Amino acid sequence: MGNPLAADLNTLRKIVESNANQGRYAQEFHLTPPVGWLNDPNGLAQLGDTFHAYFQYSPFNAEGGVKMWGHSTSEDMIRWEYEGTALYPDQPFDVGGVYSGSALVEDDGTMHVFYTGNVKYEDGGDYDYVTSGREANTVHVTSKDGQHFSHKRLVLGNADYPEDDTNHVRDPKVWRSGGKYYMVQGARKKNDTGEVLVFESDDLDSWRLVNRITSDEPFGYMWECPDYFEVTDDARRDTEPVAKVLSVSPQGLRGGDWDRRNVYQSGYFVLHGDVLGECKLKPFALWDAGFDFYAPQTFQTAGGRRILIGWMGMPDEKYYSNLTVEDGWQHCFTIPREITARNGRILQMPVRELERYRHNGRFSNAALSAEGTQCFDMEVVGIRSRGFRAKIANELELTWEKGRFAMRFAKQDEKSVGAGRIQRFEHLDFLDKVRVVGDASSIEVFVNDGVLAFSTRYYPKEYNVDVQAASAEIRLWDITF
Ligand code: FRU
């Protein structure tokens, strides 16, 4: 396995993984690291019948460390199998971490992966680590099987990015269109505003900058993990896109409603015009208004569905924690979500494959209580004006009142179900449907067919659900395998 550094990292990784025991909050159907720390989804792709997901992985410390790419596969995006580690930080241009990136699969089945090789100088020099002391290198590797990768090729470095950008340029997301290849990267400009750089290539190795996209008004100091895709109408796949979507994870939003939200955000701008030329960004919309969601990435299945997976975690969060750290691991991915558009709105719902694992259905009108709901899928349909209230694991409350949909934890001490989380809400004038997907230590809520989503980790002492929704139909299933 690679050079001596990669070989030793591989040996050490296997040793720590062989002692792994995730404990009582181990997830059943959300991708987790076997040990240590996970952050962003990377390199999402379908090769043949198999889905591949890579993740920012620090196996040696549940609180983070040097990043490599962990690798998991799935046949249905619900049951994930850990495969080991695909890329190690073992070259001068990525020794500070194999940071986030993406994959593109060519018609001949070759997977092309692009990632950011992070380098941070720790040599006692006087660096601010914004305009000095770090490098962001764009690296290209290929694979036939998603597990074994070619020689690493450096294709872009800081000298290739615009002069007025800082050294923070990263997270290449690539796609193919009309015989050419395109890449977006997130950047922090020297005037502390975020932007997206768009590159074009004929051969995947030589890239030229063709566009720089930002909002009319400054919107945070850095945009991480950009993604660009076009959503077609479900019923009319081969017609014009109904929405062009530029997804980013901005850091540094302050004031107004941002102060009651997460430290960093992830959302999207609907883009009017041409991503390669003149274009304008419509107002920013959050992908997810819960406590734990960041750095999502999308990919397209062989059948053409657009799937989004987020990191169900939050970097630099001071006020709440994750109780799994005591068990030697931290964080997971969201359930893969299918993205569609309806009447100009972007919707996200759990991939339909989840429904295959619904068992033991219980159906009721107006109210439903159940115990033992460790893994469940619930739909509440036809809520309308009569109100909605749900309590999960005695402490997590979902309510719709006075034009607000809220997720709130009744207790806030460190050992409570929310481990310090308090409340998140969004304005919502009309509520028709709520879908809740629960795993051992996560809850994901989808409102009105996925117009809004709220994700959170949680740490129940008992698993139960209690729903009150006059006149609505409530359907609850266990998720079992
Ligand atoms: C987002 C991020 C990316 C970076 C990666 C490093 O969470 O900061 O911008 O590539 O994580 O792990």
Residues whose N, C-alpha, C, O or C-beta is under 5 A from the ligand:
A	BS01	FRU	N39 D40 Q56 K67 Y99 S100 R170 D171 E224 C225 A295
